[in-house]
Amino acid sequence: MKYKRILLKLSGESLAGGRGEGFSESVLSSYAGQIKQVADRGVQIGIVIGGGNIFRGLSGVGKGYDRVKGDQMGMLATIINSLALQSALESIGAKAVVLTSVRMEPIGEYYSKARALDYLEKGYVVIIGGGTSNPYFTTDSASALRGIEIEADILLKGTRVDGIYTADPEKDPSAVKFDRITFDEVYSRGLRIMDLTAFTLCRENGLSIMVFDMDTPGNLEKVAAGEDIGTIVANCQ
């Protein structure tokens, strides 16, 4: 495999499948199977999941929620999703642990870099819930931060599209896909792949990002093996 250690970022919405909210058992099963397949090949896997299928803090502001309280509710949503994925992984024989950015024993162990690395070296899939533990930060930023902390070789952003395009391919049939693009070009083109805080963290710390289609079974293994099926964002071409 090309990468020894990866940080996989999954959206909460993806766990809902076509429902829009809640969980799709088929999606959870597919994701767990792909993750176990890669872990069985010796790749160390850290995971950060969003919470949009349950509650998104920013969307709550327009409904009367205080932003800080809304973001804290979103953090709890990410932990629920982390537990769901852990359960799906364990049901097929994979070793998985949930670490939380806020103290929540016995639901999950308190996150630290040392604890995460210890579990990774022991062959566990390490799911890190709770975002950064701070309001005003997205799970994109959390995935960038955790990827840097655990010294991942690459940040893999699993989406429902197969890479980065010049425009939204679901709306513009003339959109052209990039195989590789620099952080600077993403900025200059105004492409929205992750929030600017996450992008800046990755750029300044040399953590490349791969955007790929996670919903196609087998793609995670292909990406981990180095196949060019998505788009890589890096500091240089």
KEKE-3310 file (N, C-alpha, C; in steps of 0.2 Angstrom, whole numbers, plus 5000, padded with zeros to 4 digits):
npx = (5004:5002:5001:5005:4999:4983:4971:4955:4941:4924:4908:4894:4881:4883:4881:4868:4863:4851:4842:4843:4843:4848:4852:4859:4859:4864:4874:4883:4887:4894:4904:4911:4915:4924:4933:4938:4944:4955:4962:4965:4975:4986:4986:4986:4973:4965:4950:4938:4922:4908:4893:4881:4870:4863:4863:4867:4877:4879:4867:4858:4858:4850:4838:4835:4844:4858:4874:4886:4880:4873:4884:4890:4880:4881:4894:4891:4883:4893:4899:4890:4888:4901:4901:4892:4898:4909:4903:4898:4910:4915:4906:4909:4921:4932:4945:4941:4941:4934:4939:4937:4935:4931:4929:4921:4920:4911:4909:4918:4936:4947:4953:4970:4986:4996:4989:4981:4990:4996:4985:4983:4996:4993:4984:4971:4957:4955:4943:4939:4930:4919:4924:4934:4933:4930:4919:4913:4922:4923:4920:4928:4940:4943:4947:4958:4966:4968:4973:4986:4991:4992:5001:4998:5000:4992:4977:4961:4947:4932:4919:4903:4906:4918:4930:4938:4931:4930:4918:4903:4899:4887:4878:4883:4887:4898:4909:4926:4937:4950:4965:4976:4979:4985:4985:4985:4980:4967:4962:4963:4954:4942:4937:4926:4930:4935:4933:4941:4949:4953:4959:4970:4977:4981:4989:4999:5006:5010:5001:4994:4979:4967:4953:4939:4928:4919:4908:4908:4910:4926:4934:4941:4952:4958:4963:4971:4981:4987:4981:4976:4962:4955:4956:4970:4976:4989:5004:5012:5013)
npy = (4994:5011:5021:5023:5027:5035:5049:5048:5058:5059:5063:5068:5068:5058:5046:5045:5041:5041:5047:5059:5062:5054:5036:5026:5009:5001:5010:5012:4999:4997:5006:5002:4990:4993:5000:4991:4982:4989:4992:4979:4977:4982:4996:5011:5019:5033:5042:5055:5061:5070:5078:5081:5073:5072:5084:5101:5113:5127:5128:5129:5141:5150:5146:5150:5145:5147:5151:5144:5134:5127:5123:5114:5105:5099:5094:5083:5076:5071:5062:5052:5048:5042:5032:5024:5020:5013:5003:4996:4992:4984:4974:4966:4961:4970:4979:4993:5010:5023:5039:5054:5072:5079:5076:5060:5048:5033:5032:5035:5036:5049:5060:5060:5064:5054:5043:5041:5037:5026:5017:5016:5010:4998:4992:4996:5004:5021:5031:5048:5058:5073:5084:5098:5101:5114:5128:5136:5130:5118:5101:5098:5106:5100:5087:5091:5096:5084:5075:5081:5080:5066:5063:5059:5052:5057:5066:5060:5064:5058:5058:5060:5062:5060:5068:5084:5097:5109:5116:5113:5096:5090:5100:5107:5100:5102:5103:5101:5089:5089:5081:5083:5097:5113:5120:5134:5136:5131:5141:5152:5149:5149:5137:5127:5115:5111:5120:5136:5137:5123:5121:5130:5125:5112:5116:5124:5115:5105:5094:5084:5083:5071:5070:5060:5047:5040:5032:5022:5005:4998:5009:5015:5007:5007:5020:5021:5012:5020:5022:5033:5039:5050:5067:5075:5087:5098:5106:5108:5105)
npz = (5000:4997:5007:5024:5035:5037:5037:5037:5032:5034:5029:5039:5033:5023:5030:5031:5019:5006:5014:5021:5034:5050:5050:5037:5036:5025:5020:5031:5033:5021:5022:5033:5029:5018:5026:5035:5025:5021:5033:5036:5027:5033:5034:5044:5052:5055:5059:5056:5058:5052:5058:5052:5048:5059:5068:5064:5069:5064:5056:5065:5071:5064:5068:5080:5090:5101:5095:5101:5109:5099:5091:5101:5102:5089:5091:5099:5091:5081:5089:5092:5078:5077:5086:5080:5068:5074:5080:5068:5063:5072:5072:5061:5064:5065:5074:5083:5090:5100:5102:5111:5110:5121:5138:5141:5146:5151:5137:5127:5126:5132:5120:5115:5107:5109:5114:5103:5094:5100:5099:5085:5081:5087:5079:5078:5072:5073:5079:5080:5089:5092:5086:5086:5099:5102:5099:5083:5075:5061:5057:5046:5049:5061:5056:5048:5058:5067:5057:5055:5068:5071:5062:5049:5033:5022:5020:5018:5010:5009:4998:4989:4976:4963:4964:4962:4953:4940:4941:4949:4946:4946:4943:4932:4917:4909:4917:4922:4928:4940:4941:4949:4960:4966:4982:4982:4969:4971:4980:4972:4962:4969:4974:4983:4994:5006:5022:5024:5035:5038:5026:5026:5037:5032:5021:5027:5035:5026:5023:5012:5003:4998:4987:4985:4978:4990:4990:4981:4982:4987:4983:4993:4996:4984:4983:4995:4990:4981:4968:4955:4957:4961:4966:4970:4982:4984:4990:4979:4961)
capx = (5000:5006:5001:5005:4994:4979:4966:4949:4936:4918:4902:4888:4876:4884:4879:4861:4861:4847:4837:4844:4845:4848:4858:4857:4862:4868:4880:4887:4890:4898:4910:4914:4918:4930:4938:4942:4948:4961:4965:4968:4981:4991:4986:4984:4967:4961:4943:4934:4915:4904:4887:4876:4864:4859:4862:4873:4877:4877:4860:4853:4858:4844:4832:4835:4849:4864:4879:4890:4876:4872:4890:4891:4875:4884:4899:4888:4881:4898:4901:4885:4891:4907:4899:4888:4903:4913:4898:4898:4916:4916:4901:4913:4928:4938:4946:4940:4940:4932:4942:4933:4939:4929:4929:4915:4920:4914:4907:4924:4942:4948:4958:4977:4990:4999:4984:4979:4996:4996:4980:4985:5001:4991:4980:4964:4954:4954:4938:4940:4923:4919:4927:4940:4930:4928:4914:4916:4926:4920:4924:4934:4945:4945:4950:4965:4970:4969:4978:4992:4993:4994:5006:4995:5003:4987:4970:4957:4940:4927:4913:4899:4909:4925:4936:4937:4930:4930:4912:4899:4898:4880:4874:4887:4889:4904:4914:4931:4940:4957:4969:4980:4979:4988:4981:4985:4975:4960:4961:4962:4948:4937:4933:4924:4931:4934:4933:4947:4954:4956:4964:4976:4981:4984:4994:5005:5009:5012:4997:4990:4972:4964:4946:4937:4921:4919:4902:4909:4914:4933:4938:4946:4958:4962:4966:4976:4986:4990:4978:4973:4955:4952:4960:4975:4977:4996:5008:5015:5010)
capy = (5000:5018:5025:5019:5030:5040:5052:5048:5062:5057:5068:5065:5067:5052:5040:5045:5038:5046:5049:5066:5062:5047:5031:5020:5003:4999:5014:5010:4992:4998:5010:4998:4984:4996:5002:4985:4979:4993:4990:4972:4977:4985:5003:5013:5023:5038:5044:5060:5061:5076:5077:5084:5069:5073:5091:5105:5119:5133:5129:5130:5148:5153:5143:5152:5142:5151:5147:5140:5129:5124:5119:5109:5099:5096:5090:5077:5072:5068:5056:5047:5045:5039:5026:5020:5017:5009:4997:4993:4989:4978:4968:4962:4959:4975:4983:5000:5013:5030:5044:5060:5078:5081:5070:5057:5041:5027:5032:5035:5038:5056:5060:5063:5061:5048:5038:5039:5034:5019:5012:5015:5005:4991:4990:4999:5010:5026:5036:5054:5062:5079:5090:5101:5103:5121:5131:5140:5126:5113:5094:5099:5109:5094:5082:5093:5096:5077:5072:5084:5078:5059:5062:5055:5053:5060:5067:5057:5066:5054:5062:5057:5064:5057:5072:5091:5099:5117:5118:5107:5092:5088:5105:5109:5094:5104:5104:5097:5086:5090:5075:5086:5104:5115:5124:5141:5136:5130:5147:5157:5148:5149:5131:5125:5108:5111:5127:5139:5135:5117:5121:5133:5120:5107:5119:5126:5109:5100:5088:5084:5081:5067:5070:5054:5045:5035:5028:5016:5000:4997:5015:5017:5002:5009:5026:5019:5009:5025:5023:5040:5039:5056:5073:5077:5094:5098:5112:5109:5100)
capz = (5000:4996:5013:5030:5040:5034:5041:5033:5034:5031:5031:5043:5028:5019:5033:5030:5012:5003:5019:5023:5041:5053:5047:5032:5037:5020:5020:5037:5031:5015:5024:5038:5025:5015:5031:5037:5020:5021:5039:5035:5023:5037:5034:5050:5050:5059:5056:5059:5055:5053:5062:5048:5048:5066:5069:5062:5073:5061:5054:5071:5073:5061:5071:5087:5094:5102:5091:5105:5111:5093:5090:5106:5100:5084:5093:5102:5085:5078:5093:5090:5072:5078:5090:5075:5064:5078:5081:5062:5062:5077:5070:5055:5066:5065:5080:5083:5097:5099:5106:5111:5111:5127:5142:5140:5148:5147:5130:5123:5129:5130:5115:5115:5101:5111:5115:5096:5090:5103:5096:5078:5081:5089:5073:5079:5068:5078:5077:5084:5089:5096:5083:5090:5106:5102:5094:5078:5070:5058:5057:5041:5053:5065:5052:5046:5064:5069:5053:5057:5075:5071:5057:5043:5026:5018:5022:5013:5010:5006:4996:4984:4969:4962:4964:4962:4946:4939:4944:4952:4941:4947:4940:4926:4913:4906:4922:4920:4934:4941:4944:4954:4960:4972:4987:4979:4964:4974:4983:4967:4958:4973:4974:4990:4995:5014:5024:5024:5041:5037:5020:5028:5042:5028:5017:5031:5038:5021:5023:5006:5003:4992:4987:4981:4979:4995:4990:4977:4986:4984:4981:4998:4995:4978:4985:4999:4986:4977:4962:4954:4955:4964:4965:4975:4983:4987:4989:4972:4956)
cpx = (5004:5007:5001:5000:4990:4974:4960:4943:4929:4912:4897:4882:4876:4881:4871:4859:4857:4841:4837:4846:4845:4853:4855:4862:4867:4875:4885:4891:4895:4905:4914:4918:4925:4935:4942:4946:4955:4965:4969:4974:4987:4991:4983:4979:4964:4955:4940:4927:4911:4897:4880:4869:4860:4858:4868:4872:4875:4870:4856:4853:4851:4837:4831:4840:4855:4870:4884:4886:4875:4878:4892:4886:4878:4890:4897:4886:4887:4900:4896:4886:4897:4906:4896:4893:4908:4909:4898:4904:4917:4912:4904:4920:4933:4938:4945:4939:4938:4935:4938:4937:4937:4928:4922:4915:4914:4912:4913:4930:4944:4954:4965:4981:4993:4995:4982:4984:4997:4991:4981:4990:4999:4986:4973:4963:4952:4949:4938:4934:4924:4922:4933:4939:4928:4923:4917:4921:4923:4924:4929:4940:4948:4949:4957:4969:4972:4974:4985:4995:4995:4999:5004:4999:4999:4981:4965:4950:4936:4921:4908:4901:4916:4931:4934:4936:4930:4924:4908:4897:4890:4875:4877:4890:4896:4910:4919:4935:4947:4959:4973:4979:4982:4983:4980:4980:4968:4958:4959:4956:4942:4933:4932:4925:4931:4934:4940:4952:4957:4961:4970:4980:4985:4990:5000:5009:5011:5008:4993:4983:4970:4956:4943:4930:4921:4913:4902:4913:4921:4937:4943:4952:4962:4966:4972:4982:4989:4987:4975:4966:4951:4956:4964:4976:4984:4999:5011:5012:5015)
cpy = (5006:5021:5021:5021:5035:5043:5052:5053:5060:5062:5064:5063:5060:5046:5040:5042:5043:5048:5056:5066:5055:5043:5027:5014:5000:5003:5013:5004:4993:5001:5006:4992:4987:4998:4996:4982:4983:4992:4983:4972:4981:4993:5006:5019:5027:5041:5050:5060:5067:5073:5079:5080:5069:5080:5095:5112:5126:5134:5130:5137:5152:5151:5145:5149:5147:5147:5142:5134:5124:5120:5113:5103:5096:5092:5083:5073:5068:5062:5051:5044:5040:5032:5021:5016:5012:5002:4993:4989:4983:4972:4964:4960:4963:4977:4990:5003:5020:5034:5051:5066:5081:5075:5067:5050:5039:5027:5032:5038:5045:5056:5063:5060:5055:5042:5036:5035:5027:5014:5011:5009:4998:4988:4992:5004:5015:5031:5042:5058:5068:5085:5092:5102:5110:5123:5135:5136:5120:5106:5094:5101:5103:5089:5084:5093:5089:5074:5074:5081:5071:5058:5058:5057:5057:5061:5065:5060:5062:5057:5057:5058:5061:5062:5079:5093:5107:5120:5112:5102:5090:5094:5108:5103:5096:5104:5099:5095:5087:5083:5077:5094:5107:5119:5131:5141:5135:5137:5152:5156:5148:5143:5129:5118:5107:5118:5129:5138:5128:5117:5124:5129:5115:5110:5121:5120:5103:5094:5088:5081:5077:5067:5064:5052:5039:5030:5022:5011:4998:5003:5016:5013:5005:5016:5025:5016:5014:5026:5030:5040:5045:5062:5074:5084:5094:5105:5113:5103:5094)
cpz = (5000:5003:5019:5035:5036:5039:5036:5036:5030:5034:5035:5038:5024:5023:5033:5024:5009:5008:5021:5030:5044:5050:5042:5034:5032:5019:5025:5036:5026:5018:5029:5034:5021:5020:5033:5032:5020:5027:5039:5031:5026:5037:5041:5049:5055:5055:5059:5055:5057:5057:5058:5048:5054:5068:5067:5065:5070:5058:5059:5073:5070:5064:5078:5092:5095:5098:5095:5107:5105:5091:5094:5104:5094:5085:5095:5096:5082:5083:5092:5084:5073:5082:5085:5071:5068:5079:5074:5061:5066:5075:5064:5057:5066:5072:5079:5090:5095:5104:5106:5113:5118:5131:5142:5142:5152:5140:5125:5128:5127:5125:5117:5109:5103:5112:5108:5093:5093:5100:5089:5077:5083:5084:5074:5074:5074:5076:5082:5084:5093:5092:5086:5097:5107:5097:5089:5073:5068:5059:5051:5045:5058:5062:5050:5053:5067:5064:5054:5063:5074:5065:5051:5037:5021:5022:5017:5014:5006:5004:4992:4977:4969:4961:4964:4955:4946:4941:4946:4946:4940:4944:4933:4922:4910:4911:4921:4927:4934:4943:4950:4954:4966:4976:4984:4973:4966:4977:4977:4963:4963:4974:4982:4991:5003:5016:5024:5029:5040:5031:5022:5033:5037:5024:5021:5034:5033:5021:5017:5007:4997:4992:4982:4982:4984:4994:4985:4981:4983:4983:4986:4998:4989:4979:4990:4996:4981:4970:4961:4952:4958:4962:4971:4976:4987:4986:4982:4967:4955)
residu = (MET:LYS:TYR:LYS:ARG:ILE:LEU:LEU:LYS:LEU:SER:GLY:GLU:SER:LEU:ALA:GLY:GLY:ARG:GLY:GLU:GLY:PHE:SER:GLU:SER:VAL:LEU:SER:SER:TYR:ALA:GLY:GLN:ILE:LYS:GLN:VAL:ALA:ASP:ARG:GLY:VAL:GLN:ILE:GLY:ILE:VAL:ILE:GLY:GLY:GLY:ASN:ILE:PHE:ARG:GLY:LEU:SER:GLY:VAL:GLY:LYS:GLY:TYR:ASP:ARG:VAL:LYS:GLY:ASP:GLN:MET:GLY:MET:LEU:ALA:THR:ILE:ILE:ASN:SER:LEU:ALA:LEU:GLN:SER:ALA:LEU:GLU:SER:ILE:GLY:ALA:LYS:ALA:VAL:VAL:LEU:THR:SER:VAL:ARG:MET:GLU:PRO:ILE:GLY:GLU:TYR:TYR:SER:LYS:ALA:ARG:ALA:LEU:ASP:TYR:LEU:GLU:LYS:GLY:TYR:VAL:VAL:ILE:ILE:GLY:GLY:GLY:THR:SER:ASN:PRO:TYR:PHE:THR:THR:ASP:SER:ALA:SER:ALA:LEU:ARG:GLY:ILE:GLU:ILE:GLU:ALA:ASP:ILE:LEU:LEU:LYS:GLY:THR:ARG:VAL:ASP:GLY:ILE:TYR:THR:ALA:ASP:PRO:GLU:LYS:ASP:PRO:SER:ALA:VAL:LYS:PHE:ASP:ARG:ILE:THR:PHE:ASP:GLU:VAL:TYR:SER:ARG:GLY:LEU:ARG:ILE:MET:ASP:LEU:THR:ALA:PHE:THR:LEU:CYS:ARG:GLU:ASN:GLY:LEU:SER:ILE:MET:VAL:PHE:ASP:MET:ASP:THR:PRO:GLY:ASN:LEU:GLU:LYS:VAL:ALA:ALA:GLY:GLU:ASP:ILE:GLY:THR:ILE:VAL:ALA:ASN:CYS:GLN)
# end
